[in-house]
C-alpha cells in the first residue's frame, strides 16, 4: 500500500496517483480545479470536537492520535473504502494544515498502514 501525504496547496503531480482530501472542510481559497481532488473522504476526518481540542498542539499529538484512531475504528466502512482505493496504486492523502508533522493525514496514514 503506497500512501503519500501532501499539503493540498502544493501543486498536483503525476506521482500523486489518486488524490484524496481527508479534511472535513474544503480548504480556504482553493478552487476545485486547482486542487485536483479525485475523492473527498470527510468520513475519515477527525470530529469537530477533536479538532478543536487538538488545535495542532504537538504536546497533544499522542492523545490526538489515540482519540482519532478510536474515531476511525467507528468509521470502518469509510476506512475500508480508503484501504481498497490504496490497494495496488499510489494514494496521496491531502490536508490543509500548516503543520506538516502533526495533522490528521499523518495520523491517518499510520492508522492505515498498521496491521
Secondary structure, DSSP 8 states (H G I E B T S, - for coil): -EEEEEETTS---GGG-EEEE--SS--TT--HHHHT-SEE-GGGS--HHHHHHHTT-GGGHHHHHHHHHHHHHHTHHHHHHHHHHHTTSEEEEEE--S-SSSSHHHHHHHHHH--
